[in-house]
Amino acid sequence: MPIDRQLLEILCCPVTKQPLRPLSTDELAQINHQIAGGKITNAGNDSVTQALSEGLITQNGQRIYRIDDNIPVMLENESIPADQFGNL
């Protein structure tokens, strides 16, 4: 289920204070392909092993936040630096 538009309008990255947008289907596929390859770490330097079913990315394209059970996980150490993916 897509994230609620009203919630999306008030959320911002806790680090950069940038607004967020939902990841596209293509972006999710690219991210999950690299997660499956064991190549991705989060900002806490832990390996990301669980695929994303939904996610948010900052407007400046720097950080990705997963959405678990329709709840955005807005923790700095859990964010995924987007520079690991090339052009998203």
LOLUM-826416 format. One record per residue: x, y, z of N, C-alpha, C, O, CB in turn. Coordinates in steps of 0.001 Angstrom, whole numbers, padded with zeros to 6 digits, always signed. Glycine has a CB too. Layout:
XYZXYZXYZXYZXYZ/...
END
This chain:
+000854-001173+000000+000000+000000+000000+000902+001239+000000+001822+001329+000813-000973-000004+001233/+000652+002181-000890+001464+003396-000933+001321+004209+000350+000299+004158+001036+001075+004250-002138/+002366+004950+000646+002361+005796+001843+001316+006906+001692+001097+007426+000598+003772+006405+002092/+000694+007248+002783-000328+008288+002808+000268+009630+002375+001314+010041+002878-000949+008402+004216/-000395+010299+001453+000090+011591+000912+000249+012644+002006+001209+013413+001983-000875+012115-000165/-000671+012689+002953-000574+013685+004028+000658+013435+004889+001340+014377+005293-001841+013663+004901/+000939+012173+005168+002134+011836+005937+003382+012217+005142+004320+012787+005699+002152+010327+006293/+003397+011912+003870+004543+012216+003024+004827+013721+002982+005984+014137+002926+004306+011687+001612/+003775+014525+003010+003944+015977+002963+004623+016532+004208+005279+017571+004131+002605+016642+002782/+004483+015868+005355+005089+016395+006588+006421+015734+006930+007173+016257+007752+004134+016216+007745/+006721+014597+006315+007987+013924+006595+009152+014638+005924+009011+015206+004841+007931+012472+006133/+010300+014599+006583+011532+015065+005966+012670+014223+006526+012533+013587+007571+011766+016594+006226/+013778+014228+005827+014954+013482+006264+015445+014070+007588+015640+015282+007675+016081+013522+005180/+015650+013246+008619+016110+013773+009905+017552+014284+009851+017981+015006+010750+015992+012702+010972/+018296+013924+008821+019689+014336+008702+019815+015591+007846+020384+016595+008277+020532+013205+008109/+019277+015524+006624+019445+016623+005672+018290+017616+005681+018406+018705+005117+019607+016071+004291/+017176+017253+006317+015951+018056+006349+015323+018210+004965+014481+019084+004763+016245+019428+006932/+015722+017377+004023+015172+017383+002672+013795+016726+002659+013548+015811+003444+016122+016661+001696/+012894+017171+001788+011625+016455+001599+011895+015086+000980+012971+014840+000435+010650+017276+000701/+010918+014213+001069+011056+012840+000581+010039+012558-000511+008988+013194-000592+010890+011836+001730/+010379+011585-001352+009440+011092-002364+009529+009574-002362+010557+009013-001983+009754+011685-003797/+008464+008907-002782+008495+007440-002849+009459+006971-003943+009613+007624-004975+007074+006877-003112/+010098+005839-003697+010926+005208-004725+010026+004641-005817+008943+004129-005536+011823+004091-004114/+010472+004732-007039+009725+004148-008154+009933+002637-008179+010814+002113-007498+010160+004779-009503/+009132+001956-008954+009265+000502-009114+010639+000151-009662+011262-000808-009206+008167-000049-010044/+011117+000919-010637+012444+000667-011214+013556+000901-010202+014519+000136-010146+012667+001553-012433/+013426+001956-009403+014430+002231-008376+014460+001112-007341+015533+000669-006932+014147+003580-007692/+013277+000652-006916+013217-000458-005959+013874-001716-006527+014595-002419-005819+011759-000756-005577/+013623-001995-007801+014205-003174-008432+015731-003075-008446+016420-004054-008160+013663-003340-009867/+016253-001910-008775+017708-001705-008816+018313-001872-007422+019336-002537-007256+018044-000302-009381/+017679-001268-006432+018165-001355-005055+018118-002800-004565+019094-003295-004000+017330-000447-004127/+016992-003476-004776+016850-004855-004297+017800-005810-005003+018251-006785-004402+015421-005328-004487/+018108-005548-006257+019085-006375-006979+020452-006273-006297+021138-007279-006118+019187-005936-008475/+020838-005070-005924+022133-004892-005271+022122-005393-003828+023136-005889-003338+022536-003427-005304/+020988-005268-003146+020879-005836-001798+021059-007354-001879+021771-007939-001063+019502-005474-001144/+020418-007991-002858+020531-009448-003023+021975-009854-003299+022393-010954-002937+019620-009935-004168/+022728-008978-003932+024138-009259-004209+025056-009023-003023+026261-009254-003119+024598-008424-005351/+024498-008560-001895+025283-008363-000686+026216-007167-000742+027239-007141-000058+026074-009579-000409/+025869-006177-001554+026772-005051-001772+026378-003775-001033+027074-002767-001156+026852-004762-003226/+025299-003783-000281+024747-002550+000259+024894-002501+001775+024663-003492+002468+023280-002411-000132/+025287-001320+002281+025353-001085+003720+024504+000137+004054+024272+001002+003210+026830-000887+004194/+024049+000189+005296+023291+001356+005736+024254+002380+006343+025462+002148+006390+022190+000952+006764/+023722+003503+006804+024554+004571+007355+025262+004134+008636+026270+004728+009018+023706+005809+007627/+024748+003110+009297+025403+002555+010477+026493+001557+010128+027087+000943+011015+024387+001897+011366/+026759+001393+008832+027774+000493+008287+027445-000985+008479+028346-001824+008491+029099+000790+008919/+026159-001309+008630+025706-002699+008696+025237-003120+007307+024692-002306+006562+024561-002876+009754/+025444-004375+006960+024967-004883+005676+023449-004888+005650+022800-005255+006629+025512-006299+005410/+022889-004476+004522+021443-004517+004323+021145-005842+003630+021611-006084+002517+020919-003275+003475/+020375-006690+004284+020096-008020+003745+018633-008217+003375+018302-009139+002630+020504-009069+004740/+017760-007367+003884+016324-007487+003623+015929-006563+002480+016204-005363+002519+015501-007158+004895/+015281-007125+001459+014810-006328+000326+013777-005308+000799+013087-005518+001796+014208-007239-000775/+013686-004215+000074+012702-003179+000370+011431-003444-000421+011480-003671-001630+013263-001773+000046/+010300-003416+000258+009021-003509-000449+008553-002115-000858+007867-001948-001866+007951-004205+000435/+008934-001119-000062+008657+000285-000346+009796+001092+000251+010501+000621+001143+007262+000738+000232/+009972+002295-000239+011009+003148+000319+010797+004591-000065+010019+004917-000962+012372+002690-000133/+011515+005450+000641+011497+006888+000383+012922+007332+000105+013871+006787+000669+010883+007682+001585/+013071+008318-000763+014375+008887-001055+014275+010400-000906+013250+010998-001233+014863+008488-002484/+015337+011008-000414+015344+012453-000275+015308+013109-001656+015772+012530-002638+016582+012917+000517/+014760+014304-001720+014658+015025-002991+016028+015255-003620+016141+015317-004844+013954+016363-002783/+017076+015383-002793+018412+015572-003345+019090+014240-003690+020238+014224-004136+019271+016348-002359/+018377+013125-003484+018876+011812-003876+020014+011271-003034+020789+010449-003523+019311+011864-005266/+020146+011703-001775+021266+011273-000949+020967+010108-000014+021850+009290+000244+021738+012414-000150/+019749+010013+000496+019430+008977+001489+018127+008275+001148+017184+008870+000627+019341+009586+002894/+018113+006988+001462+016943+006150+001245+016486+005616+002602+017298+005190+003423+017254+004981+000248/+015173+005647+002817+014574+005116+004047+013578+004035+003669+012746+004232+002784+013881+006245+004880/+013661+002901+004333+012722+001808+004064+011376+002101+004725+011287+002875+005678+013291+000457+004572/+010357+001479+004207+009029+001525+004799+008665+000090+005162+008581-000774+004290+007967+002171+003819/+008451-000158+006439+008069-001481+006927+006645-001432+007455+006344-000642+008350+009043-001972+008027/+005766-002265+006912+004363-002317+007343+003714-000935+007333+003019-000555+008275+004264-002923+008744/+003953-000186+006247+003412+001161+006045+003955+002199+007013+003385+003282+007141+001929+001124+006160/+005061+001879+007703+005674+002814+008649+007076+003159+008157+007928+002275+008067+005723+002210+010094/+007331+004429+007837+008676+004822+007419+009661+004687+008586+009387+005144+009695+008674+006273+006883/+010783+004067+008327+011835+003904+009341+012804+005070+009154+013718+005009+008331+012579+002495+009211/+012590+006126+009929+013315+007377+009750+014480+007513+010731+014659+008571+011334+012368+008549+009910/+015258+006470+010892+016410+006484+011774+017674+006685+010944+017866+006012+009931+016490+005176+012598/+018536+007607+011370+019740+007934+010601+020589+006697+010302+020991+006496+009156+020575+008960+011354/+020869+005871+011305+021727+004697+011103+021090+003642+010214+021799+002814+009640+022076+004082+012433/+019764+003653+010087+019062+002691+009236+018917+003185+007801+018551+002413+006915+017693+002394+009812/+019199+004460+007567+019089+004990+006207+020164+004367+005329+021198+003909+005815+019209+006537+006202/+019905+004360+004052+020851+003770+003094+021395+004906+002228+020626+005568+001532+020161+002647+002205/+022703+005141+002260+023280+006164+001399+023054+005802-000074+023427+004713-000512+024789+006333+001694/+022455+006701-000820+022075+006418-002203+023264+006415-003160+023135+005957-004295+021060+007428-002667/+024413+006915-002725+025568+006940-003629+026086+005540-003961+026948+005388-004826+026687+007761-003014/+025570+004526-003283+025937+003133-003569+025266+002605-004848+025612+001525-005327+025558+002244-002383/+024315+003360-005394+023506+002880-006498+023741+003605-007815+023050+003327-008795+022084+002988-006136/+024674+004501-007863+024861+005258-009103+023728+006247-009261+023404+006974-008321+024932+004316-010329/+023136+006287-010409+022035+007224-010670+020695+006601-010363+020275+005653-011027+022062+007693-012116/+020025+007128-009362+018662+006691-009045+017687+007732-009519+016478+007567-009354+018486+006437-007534/
END
